[in-house]
Amino acid sequence: MRTKKEQLSPTLAAMVDQEIEMGREEGRAEGIKEAKKMFARKLIRDNFSSEYIANLTRLDIEVVANLRDTE
């Protein structure tokens, strides 16, 4: 019994594989960004400067400022 993917043409199957991989990469990037924000929130609670947090996490200073405003 063939799976749905096996029923696709080779070109279409390759496109599906590419889209799946792109989705995974986007998910990883989003997860990393969220982890950086969580770490930044912890540093904000510990009273580190926005500049230090931005430098350490590589988040934009504006992102850190927005996180600080919401803490």
SEZA-225881 format. One record per atom (N, C-alpha, C, O): atom name; residue number from 1; y, x, z. Coordinates in Angstrom, 1 decimal. Layout:
BEGIN
<pt nuke="CA" tornu="NUM" v="Y" u="X" w="Z"/>
...
***
This chain:
BEGIN
<pt nuke="N" tornu="1" v="-1.2" u="0.8" w="0.0"/>
<pt nuke="CA" tornu="1" v="0.0" u="0.0" w="0.0"/>
<pt nuke="C" tornu="1" v="1.2" u="0.9" w="0.0"/>
<pt nuke="O" tornu="1" v="1.4" u="1.8" w="0.8"/>
<pt nuke="N" tornu="2" v="2.1" u="0.7" w="-0.9"/>
<pt nuke="CA" tornu="2" v="3.3" u="1.5" w="-1.1"/>
<pt nuke="C" tornu="2" v="4.5" u="0.9" w="-0.2"/>
<pt nuke="O" tornu="2" v="4.6" u="-0.3" w="0.0"/>
<pt nuke="N" tornu="3" v="5.2" u="1.9" w="0.4"/>
<pt nuke="CA" tornu="3" v="6.4" u="1.4" w="1.2"/>
<pt nuke="C" tornu="3" v="7.5" u="1.1" w="0.2"/>
<pt nuke="O" tornu="3" v="7.5" u="1.3" w="-1.0"/>
<pt nuke="N" tornu="4" v="8.5" u="0.4" w="0.8"/>
<pt nuke="CA" tornu="4" v="9.7" u="0.0" w="0.0"/>
<pt nuke="C" tornu="4" v="10.3" u="1.2" w="-0.7"/>
<pt nuke="O" tornu="4" v="10.7" u="1.2" w="-1.9"/>
<pt nuke="N" tornu="5" v="10.4" u="2.3" w="0.0"/>
<pt nuke="CA" tornu="5" v="11.0" u="3.5" w="-0.5"/>
<pt nuke="C" tornu="5" v="10.2" u="4.1" w="-1.7"/>
<pt nuke="O" tornu="5" v="10.8" u="4.5" w="-2.7"/>
<pt nuke="N" tornu="6" v="8.9" u="4.0" w="-1.6"/>
<pt nuke="CA" tornu="6" v="8.0" u="4.5" w="-2.6"/>
<pt nuke="C" tornu="6" v="8.2" u="3.7" w="-3.9"/>
<pt nuke="O" tornu="6" v="7.9" u="4.2" w="-5.0"/>
<pt nuke="N" tornu="7" v="8.6" u="2.4" w="-3.8"/>
<pt nuke="CA" tornu="7" v="8.7" u="1.5" w="-4.9"/>
<pt nuke="C" tornu="7" v="10.0" u="1.8" w="-5.7"/>
<pt nuke="O" tornu="7" v="10.2" u="1.3" w="-6.8"/>
<pt nuke="N" tornu="8" v="10.9" u="2.5" w="-5.1"/>
<pt nuke="CA" tornu="8" v="12.2" u="2.8" w="-5.7"/>
<pt nuke="C" tornu="8" v="12.0" u="3.9" w="-6.8"/>
<pt nuke="O" tornu="8" v="11.1" u="4.8" w="-6.7"/>
<pt nuke="N" tornu="9" v="12.9" u="4.0" w="-7.8"/>
<pt nuke="CA" tornu="9" v="12.8" u="5.0" w="-8.8"/>
<pt nuke="C" tornu="9" v="13.2" u="6.3" w="-8.1"/>
<pt nuke="O" tornu="9" v="13.9" u="6.3" w="-7.0"/>
<pt nuke="N" tornu="10" v="12.7" u="7.5" w="-8.6"/>
<pt nuke="CA" tornu="10" v="13.0" u="8.8" w="-7.9"/>
<pt nuke="C" tornu="10" v="14.5" u="9.0" w="-7.7"/>
<pt nuke="O" tornu="10" v="14.9" u="9.5" w="-6.7"/>
<pt nuke="N" tornu="11" v="15.3" u="8.6" w="-8.7"/>
<pt nuke="CA" tornu="11" v="16.8" u="8.8" w="-8.6"/>
<pt nuke="C" tornu="11" v="17.4" u="7.9" w="-7.5"/>
<pt nuke="O" tornu="11" v="18.2" u="8.4" w="-6.7"/>
<pt nuke="N" tornu="12" v="17.0" u="6.7" w="-7.4"/>
<pt nuke="CA" tornu="12" v="17.4" u="5.8" w="-6.4"/>
<pt nuke="C" tornu="12" v="16.9" u="6.2" w="-5.0"/>
<pt nuke="O" tornu="12" v="17.7" u="6.1" w="-4.1"/>
<pt nuke="N" tornu="13" v="15.7" u="6.7" w="-5.0"/>
<pt nuke="CA" tornu="13" v="15.2" u="7.1" w="-3.7"/>
<pt nuke="C" tornu="13" v="16.0" u="8.3" w="-3.2"/>
<pt nuke="O" tornu="13" v="16.2" u="8.4" w="-2.0"/>
<pt nuke="N" tornu="14" v="16.3" u="9.2" w="-4.1"/>
<pt nuke="CA" tornu="14" v="17.1" u="10.4" w="-3.7"/>
<pt nuke="C" tornu="14" v="18.5" u="9.9" w="-3.2"/>
<pt nuke="O" tornu="14" v="19.0" u="10.5" w="-2.2"/>
<pt nuke="N" tornu="15" v="19.1" u="8.9" w="-3.8"/>
<pt nuke="CA" tornu="15" v="20.4" u="8.4" w="-3.4"/>
<pt nuke="C" tornu="15" v="20.2" u="7.8" w="-2.0"/>
<pt nuke="O" tornu="15" v="21.1" u="8.0" w="-1.1"/>
<pt nuke="N" tornu="16" v="19.2" u="7.1" w="-1.7"/>
<pt nuke="CA" tornu="16" v="18.9" u="6.5" w="-0.4"/>
<pt nuke="C" tornu="16" v="18.8" u="7.6" w="0.6"/>
<pt nuke="O" tornu="16" v="19.4" u="7.5" w="1.7"/>
<pt nuke="N" tornu="17" v="18.0" u="8.6" w="0.3"/>
<pt nuke="CA" tornu="17" v="17.9" u="9.7" w="1.2"/>
<pt nuke="C" tornu="17" v="19.2" u="10.4" w="1.6"/>
<pt nuke="O" tornu="17" v="19.5" u="10.7" w="2.7"/>
<pt nuke="N" tornu="18" v="20.0" u="10.5" w="0.5"/>
<pt nuke="CA" tornu="18" v="21.3" u="11.1" w="0.7"/>
<pt nuke="C" tornu="18" v="22.2" u="10.3" w="1.6"/>
<pt nuke="O" tornu="18" v="22.9" u="10.8" w="2.5"/>
<pt nuke="N" tornu="19" v="22.2" u="9.0" w="1.4"/>
<pt nuke="CA" tornu="19" v="23.0" u="8.1" w="2.2"/>
<pt nuke="C" tornu="19" v="22.5" u="8.1" w="3.7"/>
<pt nuke="O" tornu="19" v="23.3" u="8.1" w="4.6"/>
<pt nuke="N" tornu="20" v="21.2" u="8.1" w="3.9"/>
<pt nuke="CA" tornu="20" v="20.7" u="8.2" w="5.2"/>
<pt nuke="C" tornu="20" v="21.1" u="9.5" w="5.9"/>
<pt nuke="O" tornu="20" v="21.5" u="9.4" w="7.1"/>
<pt nuke="N" tornu="21" v="21.1" u="10.6" w="5.2"/>
<pt nuke="CA" tornu="21" v="21.5" u="11.9" w="5.8"/>
<pt nuke="C" tornu="21" v="22.9" u="11.9" w="6.1"/>
<pt nuke="O" tornu="21" v="23.4" u="12.4" w="7.2"/>
<pt nuke="N" tornu="22" v="23.8" u="11.3" w="5.2"/>
<pt nuke="CA" tornu="22" v="25.2" u="11.2" w="5.5"/>
<pt nuke="C" tornu="22" v="25.5" u="10.4" w="6.8"/>
<pt nuke="O" tornu="22" v="26.3" u="10.7" w="7.6"/>
<pt nuke="N" tornu="23" v="24.7" u="9.3" w="6.9"/>
<pt nuke="CA" tornu="23" v="24.9" u="8.5" w="8.1"/>
<pt nuke="C" tornu="23" v="24.5" u="9.2" w="9.4"/>
<pt nuke="O" tornu="23" v="25.2" u="9.1" w="10.4"/>
<pt nuke="N" tornu="24" v="23.5" u="10.0" w="9.3"/>
<pt nuke="CA" tornu="24" v="23.1" u="10.9" w="10.4"/>
<pt nuke="C" tornu="24" v="24.1" u="11.9" w="10.8"/>
<pt nuke="O" tornu="24" v="24.5" u="12.0" w="12.0"/>
<pt nuke="N" tornu="25" v="24.7" u="12.5" w="9.8"/>
<pt nuke="CA" tornu="25" v="25.7" u="13.5" w="10.0"/>
<pt nuke="C" tornu="25" v="27.0" u="12.9" w="10.6"/>
<pt nuke="O" tornu="25" v="27.6" u="13.4" w="11.6"/>
<pt nuke="N" tornu="26" v="27.3" u="11.7" w="10.1"/>
<pt nuke="CA" tornu="26" v="28.5" u="11.0" w="10.7"/>
<pt nuke="C" tornu="26" v="28.2" u="10.6" w="12.1"/>
<pt nuke="O" tornu="26" v="29.1" u="10.7" w="13.0"/>
<pt nuke="N" tornu="27" v="27.0" u="10.2" w="12.4"/>
<pt nuke="CA" tornu="27" v="26.6" u="9.8" w="13.8"/>
<pt nuke="C" tornu="27" v="26.7" u="11.0" w="14.7"/>
<pt nuke="O" tornu="27" v="27.2" u="10.9" w="15.9"/>
<pt nuke="N" tornu="28" v="26.2" u="12.2" w="14.3"/>
<pt nuke="CA" tornu="28" v="26.3" u="13.4" w="15.1"/>
<pt nuke="C" tornu="28" v="27.7" u="13.8" w="15.4"/>
<pt nuke="O" tornu="28" v="28.1" u="14.1" w="16.5"/>
<pt nuke="N" tornu="29" v="28.6" u="13.7" w="14.3"/>
<pt nuke="CA" tornu="29" v="30.0" u="14.1" w="14.5"/>
<pt nuke="C" tornu="29" v="30.6" u="13.2" w="15.5"/>
<pt nuke="O" tornu="29" v="31.4" u="13.6" w="16.3"/>
<pt nuke="N" tornu="30" v="30.4" u="11.9" w="15.4"/>
<pt nuke="CA" tornu="30" v="31.0" u="10.9" w="16.3"/>
<pt nuke="C" tornu="30" v="30.5" u="11.1" w="17.7"/>
<pt nuke="O" tornu="30" v="31.3" u="11.0" w="18.6"/>
<pt nuke="N" tornu="31" v="29.2" u="11.5" w="17.9"/>
<pt nuke="CA" tornu="31" v="28.7" u="11.8" w="19.2"/>
<pt nuke="C" tornu="31" v="29.3" u="13.0" w="19.8"/>
<pt nuke="O" tornu="31" v="29.6" u="13.0" w="21.0"/>
<pt nuke="N" tornu="32" v="29.6" u="14.0" w="19.0"/>
<pt nuke="CA" tornu="32" v="30.2" u="15.2" w="19.5"/>
<pt nuke="C" tornu="32" v="31.7" u="14.9" w="19.9"/>
<pt nuke="O" tornu="32" v="32.1" u="15.4" w="21.0"/>
<pt nuke="N" tornu="33" v="32.3" u="14.2" w="19.1"/>
<pt nuke="CA" tornu="33" v="33.7" u="13.8" w="19.4"/>
<pt nuke="C" tornu="33" v="33.8" u="13.0" w="20.7"/>
<pt nuke="O" tornu="33" v="34.7" u="13.2" w="21.5"/>
<pt nuke="N" tornu="34" v="32.9" u="12.1" w="20.9"/>
<pt nuke="CA" tornu="34" v="32.8" u="11.3" w="22.1"/>
<pt nuke="C" tornu="34" v="32.5" u="12.1" w="23.3"/>
<pt nuke="O" tornu="34" v="33.1" u="11.9" w="24.4"/>
<pt nuke="N" tornu="35" v="31.7" u="13.1" w="23.2"/>
<pt nuke="CA" tornu="35" v="31.4" u="14.0" w="24.3"/>
<pt nuke="C" tornu="35" v="32.6" u="14.9" w="24.7"/>
<pt nuke="O" tornu="35" v="32.9" u="15.1" w="25.8"/>
<pt nuke="N" tornu="36" v="33.3" u="15.3" w="23.7"/>
<pt nuke="CA" tornu="36" v="34.6" u="16.0" w="23.9"/>
<pt nuke="C" tornu="36" v="35.6" u="15.2" w="24.7"/>
<pt nuke="O" tornu="36" v="36.3" u="15.6" w="25.6"/>
<pt nuke="N" tornu="37" v="35.7" u="13.9" w="24.3"/>
<pt nuke="CA" tornu="37" v="36.6" u="13.0" w="25.0"/>
<pt nuke="C" tornu="37" v="36.1" u="12.8" w="26.5"/>
<pt nuke="O" tornu="37" v="37.0" u="12.7" w="27.4"/>
<pt nuke="N" tornu="38" v="34.8" u="12.6" w="26.7"/>
<pt nuke="CA" tornu="38" v="34.3" u="12.5" w="28.0"/>
<pt nuke="C" tornu="38" v="34.7" u="13.7" w="28.9"/>
<pt nuke="O" tornu="38" v="35.1" u="13.6" w="30.0"/>
<pt nuke="N" tornu="39" v="34.5" u="14.9" w="28.3"/>
<pt nuke="CA" tornu="39" v="34.8" u="16.1" w="29.0"/>
<pt nuke="C" tornu="39" v="36.4" u="16.2" w="29.3"/>
<pt nuke="O" tornu="39" v="36.8" u="16.6" w="30.4"/>
<pt nuke="N" tornu="40" v="37.2" u="15.8" w="28.3"/>
<pt nuke="CA" tornu="40" v="38.6" u="15.8" w="28.4"/>
<pt nuke="C" tornu="40" v="39.0" u="14.9" w="29.6"/>
<pt nuke="O" tornu="40" v="39.9" u="15.2" w="30.4"/>
<pt nuke="N" tornu="41" v="38.4" u="13.7" w="29.7"/>
<pt nuke="CA" tornu="41" v="38.7" u="12.7" w="30.7"/>
<pt nuke="C" tornu="41" v="38.4" u="13.4" w="32.1"/>
<pt nuke="O" tornu="41" v="39.2" u="13.2" w="33.1"/>
<pt nuke="N" tornu="42" v="37.3" u="14.1" w="32.2"/>
<pt nuke="CA" tornu="42" v="37.0" u="14.8" w="33.5"/>
<pt nuke="C" tornu="42" v="38.1" u="15.8" w="33.8"/>
<pt nuke="O" tornu="42" v="38.5" u="15.9" w="34.9"/>
<pt nuke="N" tornu="43" v="38.5" u="16.6" w="32.8"/>
<pt nuke="CA" tornu="43" v="39.5" u="17.6" w="33.0"/>
<pt nuke="C" tornu="43" v="40.8" u="16.9" w="33.4"/>
<pt nuke="O" tornu="43" v="41.6" u="17.5" w="34.2"/>
<pt nuke="N" tornu="44" v="41.2" u="15.8" w="32.8"/>
<pt nuke="CA" tornu="44" v="42.4" u="15.1" w="33.2"/>
<pt nuke="C" tornu="44" v="42.3" u="14.7" w="34.6"/>
<pt nuke="O" tornu="44" v="43.3" u="14.8" w="35.4"/>
<pt nuke="N" tornu="45" v="41.2" u="14.1" w="35.1"/>
<pt nuke="CA" tornu="45" v="41.0" u="13.7" w="36.5"/>
<pt nuke="C" tornu="45" v="41.2" u="14.9" w="37.4"/>
<pt nuke="O" tornu="45" v="41.6" u="14.8" w="38.6"/>
<pt nuke="N" tornu="46" v="40.8" u="16.1" w="36.9"/>
<pt nuke="CA" tornu="46" v="40.9" u="17.3" w="37.7"/>
<pt nuke="C" tornu="46" v="42.3" u="18.0" w="37.6"/>
<pt nuke="O" tornu="46" v="42.5" u="19.1" w="38.0"/>
<pt nuke="N" tornu="47" v="43.2" u="17.3" w="36.9"/>
<pt nuke="CA" tornu="47" v="44.6" u="17.7" w="36.8"/>
<pt nuke="C" tornu="47" v="44.9" u="19.0" w="36.0"/>
<pt nuke="O" tornu="47" v="45.8" u="19.7" w="36.2"/>
<pt nuke="N" tornu="48" v="44.0" u="19.2" w="34.9"/>
<pt nuke="CA" tornu="48" v="44.3" u="20.3" w="34.0"/>
<pt nuke="C" tornu="48" v="45.4" u="19.8" w="33.0"/>
<pt nuke="O" tornu="48" v="45.6" u="18.6" w="32.8"/>
<pt nuke="N" tornu="49" v="46.1" u="20.7" w="32.5"/>
<pt nuke="CA" tornu="49" v="47.2" u="20.4" w="31.6"/>
<pt nuke="C" tornu="49" v="46.7" u="19.9" w="30.2"/>
<pt nuke="O" tornu="49" v="45.6" u="20.3" w="29.8"/>
<pt nuke="N" tornu="50" v="47.4" u="19.1" w="29.6"/>
<pt nuke="CA" tornu="50" v="47.0" u="18.6" w="28.2"/>
<pt nuke="C" tornu="50" v="46.8" u="19.7" w="27.2"/>
<pt nuke="O" tornu="50" v="45.9" u="19.6" w="26.4"/>
<pt nuke="N" tornu="51" v="47.7" u="20.7" w="27.3"/>
<pt nuke="CA" tornu="51" v="47.6" u="21.8" w="26.4"/>
<pt nuke="C" tornu="51" v="46.3" u="22.6" w="26.6"/>
<pt nuke="O" tornu="51" v="45.6" u="23.0" w="25.6"/>
<pt nuke="N" tornu="52" v="45.9" u="22.8" w="27.9"/>
<pt nuke="CA" tornu="52" v="44.7" u="23.5" w="28.2"/>
<pt nuke="C" tornu="52" v="43.5" u="22.7" w="27.7"/>
<pt nuke="O" tornu="52" v="42.5" u="23.3" w="27.1"/>
<pt nuke="N" tornu="53" v="43.5" u="21.4" w="28.0"/>
<pt nuke="CA" tornu="53" v="42.4" u="20.5" w="27.6"/>
<pt nuke="C" tornu="53" v="42.2" u="20.5" w="26.1"/>
<pt nuke="O" tornu="53" v="41.1" u="20.6" w="25.5"/>
<pt nuke="N" tornu="54" v="43.4" u="20.4" w="25.3"/>
<pt nuke="CA" tornu="54" v="43.3" u="20.4" w="23.9"/>
<pt nuke="C" tornu="54" v="42.7" u="21.7" w="23.4"/>
<pt nuke="O" tornu="54" v="41.9" u="21.7" w="22.4"/>
<pt nuke="N" tornu="55" v="43.1" u="22.8" w="24.0"/>
<pt nuke="CA" tornu="55" v="42.6" u="24.1" w="23.5"/>
<pt nuke="C" tornu="55" v="41.2" u="24.3" w="23.8"/>
<pt nuke="O" tornu="55" v="40.4" u="24.8" w="23.0"/>
<pt nuke="N" tornu="56" v="40.7" u="23.8" w="25.0"/>
<pt nuke="CA" tornu="56" v="39.3" u="23.9" w="25.4"/>
<pt nuke="C" tornu="56" v="38.4" u="23.0" w="24.6"/>
<pt nuke="O" tornu="56" v="37.3" u="23.5" w="24.2"/>
<pt nuke="N" tornu="57" v="38.8" u="21.8" w="24.3"/>
<pt nuke="CA" tornu="57" v="38.0" u="20.8" w="23.7"/>
<pt nuke="C" tornu="57" v="38.2" u="20.8" w="22.2"/>
<pt nuke="O" tornu="57" v="37.3" u="20.2" w="21.4"/>
<pt nuke="N" tornu="58" v="39.2" u="21.4" w="21.7"/>
<pt nuke="CA" tornu="58" v="39.6" u="21.4" w="20.3"/>
<pt nuke="C" tornu="58" v="40.0" u="19.9" w="19.8"/>
<pt nuke="O" tornu="58" v="39.9" u="19.6" w="18.6"/>
<pt nuke="N" tornu="59" v="40.4" u="19.1" w="20.8"/>
<pt nuke="CA" tornu="59" v="40.9" u="17.8" w="20.4"/>
<pt nuke="C" tornu="59" v="42.4" u="17.9" w="20.2"/>
<pt nuke="O" tornu="59" v="43.0" u="18.8" w="20.7"/>
<pt nuke="N" tornu="60" v="43.0" u="17.1" w="19.3"/>
<pt nuke="CA" tornu="60" v="44.4" u="17.1" w="19.1"/>
<pt nuke="C" tornu="60" v="45.1" u="16.8" w="20.4"/>
<pt nuke="O" tornu="60" v="44.6" u="16.0" w="21.2"/>
<pt nuke="N" tornu="61" v="46.3" u="17.4" w="20.5"/>
<pt nuke="CA" tornu="61" v="47.1" u="17.2" w="21.8"/>
<pt nuke="C" tornu="61" v="47.4" u="15.7" w="21.9"/>
<pt nuke="O" tornu="61" v="47.5" u="15.2" w="23.0"/>
<pt nuke="N" tornu="62" v="47.6" u="15.0" w="20.8"/>
<pt nuke="CA" tornu="62" v="47.9" u="13.6" w="20.8"/>
<pt nuke="C" tornu="62" v="46.7" u="12.8" w="21.3"/>
<pt nuke="O" tornu="62" v="46.9" u="11.8" w="22.1"/>
<pt nuke="N" tornu="63" v="45.5" u="13.2" w="21.0"/>
<pt nuke="CA" tornu="63" v="44.3" u="12.5" w="21.5"/>
<pt nuke="C" tornu="63" v="44.2" u="12.7" w="23.0"/>
<pt nuke="O" tornu="63" v="44.0" u="11.7" w="23.7"/>
<pt nuke="N" tornu="64" v="44.5" u="13.9" w="23.5"/>
<pt nuke="CA" tornu="64" v="44.5" u="14.2" w="24.9"/>
<pt nuke="C" tornu="64" v="45.6" u="13.4" w="25.6"/>
<pt nuke="O" tornu="64" v="45.3" u="12.8" w="26.7"/>
<pt nuke="N" tornu="65" v="46.7" u="13.3" w="25.0"/>
<pt nuke="CA" tornu="65" v="47.8" u="12.5" w="25.6"/>
<pt nuke="C" tornu="65" v="47.4" u="11.0" w="25.7"/>
<pt nuke="O" tornu="65" v="47.7" u="10.4" w="26.7"/>
<pt nuke="N" tornu="66" v="46.8" u="10.5" w="24.7"/>
<pt nuke="CA" tornu="66" v="46.4" u="9.1" w="24.7"/>
<pt nuke="C" tornu="66" v="45.3" u="8.9" w="25.8"/>
<pt nuke="O" tornu="66" v="45.3" u="7.9" w="26.5"/>
<pt nuke="N" tornu="67" v="44.4" u="9.8" w="25.9"/>
<pt nuke="CA" tornu="67" v="43.4" u="9.7" w="27.0"/>
<pt nuke="C" tornu="67" v="44.0" u="9.8" w="28.4"/>
<pt nuke="O" tornu="67" v="43.6" u="9.1" w="29.3"/>
<pt nuke="N" tornu="68" v="45.0" u="10.6" w="28.5"/>
<pt nuke="CA" tornu="68" v="45.7" u="10.8" w="29.8"/>
<pt nuke="C" tornu="68" v="46.4" u="9.4" w="30.1"/>
<pt nuke="O" tornu="68" v="46.5" u="9.0" w="31.3"/>
<pt nuke="N" tornu="69" v="47.0" u="8.8" w="29.1"/>
<pt nuke="CA" tornu="69" v="47.7" u="7.5" w="29.3"/>
<pt nuke="C" tornu="69" v="46.7" u="6.4" w="29.7"/>
<pt nuke="O" tornu="69" v="47.1" u="5.5" w="30.4"/>
<pt nuke="N" tornu="70" v="45.5" u="6.5" w="29.3"/>
<pt nuke="CA" tornu="70" v="44.5" u="5.4" w="29.6"/>
<pt nuke="C" tornu="70" v="43.7" u="5.7" w="30.9"/>
<pt nuke="O" tornu="70" v="43.0" u="4.9" w="31.4"/>
<pt nuke="N" tornu="71" v="43.9" u="6.9" w="31.5"/>
<pt nuke="CA" tornu="71" v="43.1" u="7.3" w="32.7"/>
<pt nuke="C" tornu="71" v="43.8" u="6.7" w="33.9"/>
<pt nuke="O" tornu="71" v="43.4" u="6.8" w="35.0"/>
***
